[in-house]
Amino acid sequence: MNRFYFNKSNRAALFFAMTLLPSGIAYSQVKKDTVAKENKIEEVVVIGYGTQKKEAVTGSVASLSGSAIKEVPSANITEAIQGRLPGVDIGRTSTKPGAVQQIRIRGERSLTGSNDPLIVLDGIPFVGSLGDISPSDIKTLDVLKDASATAIYGSRGANGVIIITTNRGGKGQRPRFSYNAYTGFQTLFSKYPIMDGPKLAKLRADANLFTNGPDEVNGTDTDWQDQYYGVGLMMNHDVAVTGGTEKGGYNFGVAYFQQNGVVPLQKYKRLSIRGALDQEINSWLKVGFSTNSNFSVNDFNGVSGAPVLGYSPLVSPYLADGSPRLRTTFANVDQTALQTRSILEGLGDAYADRTNAFSSYNNLYGEIKIPGVEGLKYRLNVGLTYRNSNSGYYLGTGALNYQAATLSSASISNSLTTQWVLENLLTYDRSFGKHKISATALYSAEQTRFNSSSIAARDVPIDAFQYFNLGHAQGEITIDPNNQGYWRRGLMSFMGRAMYQYDNRYMLTATVRSDGASVLAKGHQWHTYPAVSIGWNVANESFLRDSKYINMLKLRAGFGQTSNQAIAPYTTFGSLSTTPYNFGGTNVIGNYVSSAPNASLGWEFSKTWNYGLDFSIFNKRITGTVEYYVTNTEKLLLSKGLPASSGLGSVTENVGASQNKGLEISLNAVVIDNPDGFSWEVGGNLSANRNKITALASGMDRNVNNLWFVGYNINALYDYQYIGLWQQGDPYLNILEPQVGAAPGMIKVLYTGEYNADGSPKRAINEADRQIINTNPDFIGGFNTRLAYKNIDLSIVGAFQKGGVLISSIYGSAGYLNRLTGRGNNVDVDYWTEENPDVRYPKPGGLLSGDNPKYASTLALFDASFVKIRTITLGYNFNKNVLENLGVSNLRLYVTVQNPFVFGSPYYRHSGMDPEPNSRGNENQAVNSYKANQLIIGTNNPSTRNYMMGLNLTF
């Protein structure tokens, strides 16, 4: 036991002690010494079908506490964990209200299947949306990353596993009421950098291709973004009661969340009800359940600001009589119906777009201690899921259409997902002196069923009907076979896991799992795969056991195989499609084989080696982890081309391969630890993943249509490489660009061909000059810090990325916002003129490819580096002595700003915009140039900056 006394005047010595010495030592500024309190709390992590002390874990597991998640007030978990866990990449797919982001754990493996991780909620695989789980109800979140850790979940864990444990009551716990709430608003992070009226008028004159339309007047300067975007309000209320009895515990709560978007009419509402109960019936029987049900309403999710960005600022939003202008023509070419906030809000019953969803996730269990065998238990888990979604859309006659007589249209769609899971678990935990044994055996079965339907109609007689009774429609009613669906899939599994520990120094974990998947071909449905990992806790060896500085030093290594049933049900059977055709004078529907069956379709396999180092020093003041991994995925499911003589285009086969390897580092430190004064904690993580395709179908080294290239990452691009603009007097312009219209000011791309003896190029630029462009970053990471002085605390959470390619479609050819022709409005760029040649963007009205400057797609690519402050929170905790007199155990008020600052971003400096994506690659594009899994900056909802204030109350 260590005791120190510092005279109050000796502040230098005091600061030194607080900063550098172990936190288990207490410090005193009074003459009465304070005795150190030993830290007896041992950190426990959830590893799947059980828990384990962190110091005994041999696989790769990253954890985040519920309190850390609550540091970032958010609608869903993905926003709260962004940048907090090494190896976990959260990609923003949308900023729409209620949107859930893309999660990737240690890169992407599959080319055609899902790369999403498995979510496990309170022990049962979760088939819903993470948006259905209230962040306030989370106790811990654990991420299993390597095969030795995920093998226990079999094929479902091939892309990593996120285990979410919700709050539960404890035995003997007195009832505790908690209320957590926040409210706030969101504004645009920045407007899209679109030209104003004078700049568009000059561009149109410089391009000399289009003239003003009848409503366009030079000197008018309308900011259509001001007419469209607004301020979005949000609020969240969460009430819970937690407690326990002599033999049980309970937790029940209700939460309500609402968010209005910055885009007109968009609104998301969610009501959640949850409960958990654990009860010991007697000394050998325990039962319990947990339930999480919610109802959500998503309004006008399909509204897009993309058309607004192209509106001409030379048009006034009002007619001469002051009424809103509903329709106009730009550049005497483009006829459009205008969408402003006032127009959209004024449509009333003439416009409806709503999705109602109800979800219920229910887990029940019973646990029996087997008599006569100490440490042996049997447990039955039952999971029941019901998820229903109903969507409706209606657009009245002439609404949002240039033709006022356009018939009204309506549609409805419904989907239903049900799932049951049965898990039979036999566990044995026992210690014999220095030996500790833990064994788990599992038999499980599950089935998921999905069906959907959709119907569309035209000419609904009155707006009041909207989409509620399409039978009244007087026009065509359509039931498209491509919009109906049904599938059922099942999985049966056997698993065994043994964990052995000797003297808290040597650890061994071995797992064997066998899965049978209904979606694969008969004879190929079952596969058995192993995993093993070892650990050596060096700090517990005799030569380090008495170290004053090293608390834990553990070496880990593991190998395992996982698999992925990454295909849709019935793929092995092939598929039929329908097509309309004329049979004589009759219109009929015909069927044809669209994909071939494959009776040998099997699993994708991933083999992973993982090496780790965990350490804790200075009485756990500094903790960290370093990991290196290599994952090779084989037999990827790909479409293989067939000869034309077969009458079919392709067949799905196990023919591809990919690799992910990387390094992960995390570090946390308690810099200053003085609960009665100033304390300071910091943390950070860094991940570097190298992903590449190692094999494709039929021995090919590239599949250009799908942008797959052997030796390059899965999300690689294939395009010309921008190197500048052609200038006056360049000698090789006519050789490399011999087509009519080529001139100084057009985009210059890299030439990769041969040269003549005089140094001139031998040929013109052609397809052979296109480059394969790796898009993945060099590394990503996050950081956080918390400073506290007595009752006041300040926390900051940030993220960073180095390198990689950012795709911004507003600057490229896909979004039609950088055509530089003057046809519609244009992104605000500094373009080439004879007086202004040293710029990035080409001459207006130059050589075109379609509606864009030739090679304009190269203008969409930017350096993706950035450093962002995601969240800053300032809180005040009321004095507990005062609160106790009021019967309150905790009261905290806080204010938060999200997405406040960006540093070190070339794109931010160029555009003023948030450098993180806001769209999937195939959304809101005039030309579909990118894949859905490529995240880009597009014309989806813009990035926002959020301001909130809230409170946490417990009594």
Secondary structure, DSSP 8 states (H G I E B T S, - for coil): -------TT-HHHHHHHHHHS-TTS---SSSS-----------EEE-SSSEEEGGG--S-EEEEEHHHHTTS--SSHHHHHTTTSTTEEEE----STT---EEEESS---SSS----EEEETTEEE-S-GGGS-GGGEEEEEEE-SHHHHGGGGGGGTT-EEEEEE----TT---EEEEEEEEEEEEESS---B--HHHHHHHHHHHTS----TTB-TT----HHHHH---EEEEEEEEEEEEE-SSEEEEEEEEEEEEE-SSTT-EEEEEEEEEEEEEE-SSSEEEEEEEEEEEEEEE-TT--SHHHHTS-TTB-SB-TTS-B--EEEETTTEEEE---HHHHHT-GGGEEEEEEEEEEEEEEEEEEE-TTSTTEEEEEEEEEEEEEEEEEEEE-TTTTSSSTT---EEEEEEEEEEEEEEEEEEEEEEEETTEEEEEEEEEEEEEEEEEEEEEEEE--S-GGGTTS-GGG-SS-EE--GGG-EEEEEEEEEEEEEEEEEETTTEEEEEEEEEEEETTS-TTSSEEEEEEEEEEEEGGGSTTTTT-SSEEEEEEEEEEEEEEE--S-TTGGG-EEEEEEEEETTEEEEEEEEEEB--TT---EEEEEEEEEEEEEETTTTEEEEEEEEEEEEEEEEEEEE--GGGT-SEEEEEEEEEEEEEEEEEEEEEEE--TTSEEEEEEEEEEEEEEEEEE-GGG-SEEGGGTEEBTS-TT-EEE--EEEE--TT-TTHHHH--STT--TTSEEE---S-B-TTS-BSS---GGG-EEE--S-SEEEEEEEEEEETTEEEEEEEEEEES-EEEBTTTSSTTSS---SSSS--B---B-BTTB-SSSB--TT-SEETTEETTGGGGGEEE--EEEEEEEEEEEE--HHHHHHTT-SEEEEEEEEEEEEEES-HHHHHHSS-SS--EETTSS-SS--S-TTSEEB-SSS--EEEEEEEEEEE-
